[in-house]
């Protein structure tokens, strides 16, 4: 099981319920394949640095999870097929990135 982090940008024209349904769908997609969700973050609506699909903003979300590497490609294929996704990026975390992510989560909990 490898440690991964996926950040994705959803289309800004989606309603709040559509966003929640989309996030829930892909969380279930991962957990059905044996992934263990470590962290989920909703970063909200953010302005993009440059237009994507003629949109100037998007809803950012972050998933941090552990799963076998063979399940990453099917996830990304589903992202490509879903028109609600504007961009996504999945990275494998090394030990330094894992410890940094843990420190970041602790800081976020202290602020809340």
N, C-alpha and C positions, 0 to 999 in steps of 0.2 A: 504494500500500500504506500503510495507516494502522497506527498502533501502538495495541494494545488490551491491556487487563488484565481478566481475568474471575476473580471470586472466587465460589465456590459452596460450599454446605453440603449434605453428604450425610447421609442418615438414619443415626442412631446404631445401629440394629439390624443393619446390614450387617456381614458378616464382613470380615476383612482382605483375603481374596482377592476378594470382591465389590467392595470399594472399589478395589482395584488394577485390576480388569477395567473398572470404570466409568470411571476416570480414563484408562486406556489407550484405551478406545472413543472418548472425546471428543477425546483428543489425535490419534488417527488420523482422526477426523472433520474436524478442522481441517487437518491436514497433507495430506489428500486433496484439499482445496480450495485448496491452494497456500499455506497459512500457514507461516510460519517461527517455530518455537517459540524464544523467547528464554530463558524461565525457567519452571520448574515448581516449586511449593513445596507441601509437605504440612504444614499447620499443626497437624494432629492433632485429637484430640477436645477440643472446647471447650464450656464452659457457655454457653448462650444467655442474652441479657438478658431475654427473655420467651419463653414457650412457643410453639413453632411445630408445628402438627399434634400437639398434646399431648406433644411431646418437649421436654426441658429441655437437651439437648446435641446436638452434631452434629460431623461431620468436615469441617473446613475445608480447601479447596485453592485454590491460585492459579495461573492460567496467565497468562503475559505473552507476547505474540506479535504479529507483523505479518501483516496479511491485507487484502484488498480489503473495503471496507465492505459490499458486497452479500452477503457470507457470514456476517455476524453474525446477521441475522434467522433464517436456517435453523438456526443453532446454538441460538438461544434457543427456537425452536419445539421442537427436540429435548429441550431441558431441561424444557420444560413438559410434554411427553408422558411423560417418564421419572419414575416414581414415587419413584425413589431420591433425587431432588433435592428439598430442602426450600426453598431459596432460592438465587438467583444474582444477580449484578450484573456487567454488562459496561460498561466506561468506555473512551472514547478518550483516550489520553494526549497531552498537549501537550508541548512541548519541556522545560518545567520539570519535569513529572511524569516524563518519561523520564530526565532527569539524576538526579532524586531516587531513582528505582527502581534506577538503575545504582549509585549510592552505597550504597543499602541492600543490594544483592547483594554488593558488595565487603565490607561490614561482616559479612555473614553468612558469607562465605568465610573471613574472618580469625578469626571465632569458632570455626569448625569445625576 
